[in-house]
Amino acid sequence: KNTPERIELKKFNPILRKMTVHKEIK
């Protein structure tokens, strides 16, 4: 699942990126 919005958030906020990565691992 790779939505443009999520990618934008990843680029925009490192913290959100960490959370997203954690979610993916889970």
Distance bins in CASP14 RR format, pairs under 12 A and 6 or more apart:
PFRMAT RR
TARGET T0000
AUTHOR 0000-0000-0000
RMODE 2
METHOD distances of the structure
MODEL  1
1 7 0 0 0 0 0 1 0 0 0 0 0
1 20 0 0 0 0 0 1 0 0 0 0 0
1 23 0 0 0 0 1 0 0 0 0 0 0
1 24 0 0 0 0 1 0 0 0 0 0 0
2 8 0 0 0 0 0 1 0 0 0 0 0
2 9 0 0 0 0 0 1 0 0 0 0 0
2 10 0 0 0 0 1 0 0 0 0 0 0
2 20 0 0 0 0 0 1 0 0 0 0 0
2 24 0 0 0 0 0 1 0 0 0 0 0
3 9 0 0 0 0 1 0 0 0 0 0 0
3 10 0 0 0 0 0 1 0 0 0 0 0
3 20 0 0 0 0 0 1 0 0 0 0 0
4 10 0 0 0 0 0 1 0 0 0 0 0
4 11 0 0 0 0 0 1 0 0 0 0 0
5 11 0 0 0 0 0 1 0 0 0 0 0
5 12 0 0 0 0 0 1 0 0 0 0 0
5 16 0 0 0 0 0 1 0 0 0 0 0
5 20 0 0 0 0 0 1 0 0 0 0 0
6 12 0 0 0 0 0 1 0 0 0 0 0
6 13 0 0 0 0 0 1 0 0 0 0 0
6 16 0 0 0 0 1 0 0 0 0 0 0
6 17 0 0 0 0 1 0 0 0 0 0 0
6 19 0 0 0 0 0 1 0 0 0 0 0
6 20 1 0 0 1 0 0 0 0 0 0 0
6 21 0 0 0 0 0 1 0 0 0 0 0
6 23 0 0 0 0 1 0 0 0 0 0 0
6 24 0 0 0 0 0 1 0 0 0 0 0
7 13 0 0 0 0 0 1 0 0 0 0 0
7 16 0 0 0 0 0 1 0 0 0 0 0
7 17 0 0 0 0 1 0 0 0 0 0 0
7 20 0 0 0 0 1 0 0 0 0 0 0
8 16 0 0 0 0 1 0 0 0 0 0 0
8 17 0 0 0 0 0 1 0 0 0 0 0
8 20 0 0 0 0 0 1 0 0 0 0 0
9 15 0 0 0 0 1 0 0 0 0 0 0
9 16 1 0 1 0 0 0 0 0 0 0 0
9 17 1 0 0 1 0 0 0 0 0 0 0
9 18 0 0 0 0 0 1 0 0 0 0 0
9 19 0 0 0 0 1 0 0 0 0 0 0
9 20 1 0 0 1 0 0 0 0 0 0 0
9 21 0 0 0 0 0 1 0 0 0 0 0
9 23 0 0 0 0 0 1 0 0 0 0 0
10 16 1 0 0 1 0 0 0 0 0 0 0
10 17 1 0 1 0 0 0 0 0 0 0 0
10 18 0 0 0 0 1 0 0 0 0 0 0
10 19 0 0 0 0 1 0 0 0 0 0 0
10 20 1 0 1 0 0 0 0 0 0 0 0
10 21 0 0 0 0 1 0 0 0 0 0 0
10 23 0 0 0 0 0 1 0 0 0 0 0
10 24 0 0 0 0 0 1 0 0 0 0 0
11 17 1 0 0 1 0 0 0 0 0 0 0
11 20 0 0 0 0 0 1 0 0 0 0 0
12 20 0 0 0 0 0 1 0 0 0 0 0
13 19 0 0 0 0 1 0 0 0 0 0 0
13 20 0 0 0 0 1 0 0 0 0 0 0
14 20 0 0 0 0 0 1 0 0 0 0 0
14 21 0 0 0 0 0 1 0 0 0 0 0
15 21 0 0 0 0 0 1 0 0 0 0 0
15 22 0 0 0 0 0 1 0 0 0 0 0
16 22 0 0 0 0 0 1 0 0 0 0 0
16 23 0 0 0 0 0 1 0 0 0 0 0
17 23 0 0 0 0 0 1 0 0 0 0 0
17 24 0 0 0 0 0 1 0 0 0 0 0
18 24 0 0 0 0 0 1 0 0 0 0 0
18 25 0 0 0 0 0 1 0 0 0 0 0
19 25 0 0 0 0 0 1 0 0 0 0 0
19 26 0 0 0 0 0 1 0 0 0 0 0
20 26 0 0 0 0 0 1 0 0 0 0 0
END
